[in-house]
């Protein structure tokens, strides 16, 4: 399932690259549960998949994820995607 979203049409949502750190990237891949998915330099995950305590909004110019942020919110996904 690919989700194509025009970021210019959504306010308040930010998009984040997959981490370069292999350990953290693997945590992201486990969390999103997409079999055989290999993120490219263009792959992004939106801020809707991160709890607010994982997002750094201290800068007015740029919203960033905290260093060890891992996606943990998957609203509207089938039950097999959501961790109990």
C-alpha positions in Angstrom: 0.0 0.0 0.0 1.6 3.3 -1.1 0.2 6.5 0.2 0.8 9.5 -2.0 0.2 12.8 -0.3 0.9 16.3 -1.5 2.6 17.9 1.6 1.7 21.4 0.3 -2.0 20.6 0.9 -1.7 19.5 4.5 -1.0 22.0 7.4 0.5 20.9 10.7 1.8 17.6 9.4 5.6 17.2 8.8 7.4 14.5 6.8 10.5 12.8 8.0 13.2 10.8 6.2 14.1 7.3 7.4 17.1 7.5 9.7 20.6 6.8 8.4 21.5 5.0 11.6 21.0 1.3 10.8 19.7 0.3 14.3 17.1 3.1 14.4 16.1 2.5 10.7 15.5 -1.2 11.6 13.3 -0.1 14.5 11.3 2.1 12.1 10.9 -0.8 9.7 9.7 -3.2 12.4 7.3 -0.6 13.6 5.7 0.1 10.2 5.4 -3.6 9.4 5.8 -3.4 5.7 7.1 -6.7 4.4 10.0 -6.4 2.0 10.0 -2.6 2.1 13.3 -1.0 1.5 13.2 2.8 2.0 14.9 5.0 -0.6 16.2 8.5 -0.2 12.8 9.7 -1.2 10.8 7.7 1.4 9.2 9.7 4.2 6.9 9.0 7.2 4.5 11.7 8.3 4.4 13.1 11.8 0.9 11.5 12.4 2.8 8.3 13.1 4.8 9.7 16.0 3.5 10.6 19.5 3.9 14.2 20.4 6.6 13.5 23.0 8.9 12.2 20.1 8.6 15.5 18.2 10.8 18.6 18.8 8.8 21.7 18.0 11.2 24.2 19.8 12.4 25.8 16.6 9.9 28.0 14.7 11.7 27.3 11.4 11.9 23.5 11.5 10.0 20.6 13.2 12.3 17.7 13.9 12.0 14.2 15.4 13.9 13.6 18.6 17.0 11.5 18.3 15.5 8.1 19.2 12.0 8.6 17.8 10.2 5.5 16.5 6.8 5.6 14.8 4.2 4.3 17.2 0.8 5.5 15.9 -1.0 3.7 13.1 -4.7 4.9 13.1 -6.9 3.3 10.6 -4.6 0.4 9.8 -5.8 -3.2 9.8 -5.4 -5.0 13.2 -2.4 -7.0 11.9 -0.5 -3.7 11.5 -1.2 -2.5 15.0 0.8 -3.7 18.0 -1.4 -4.8 20.9 
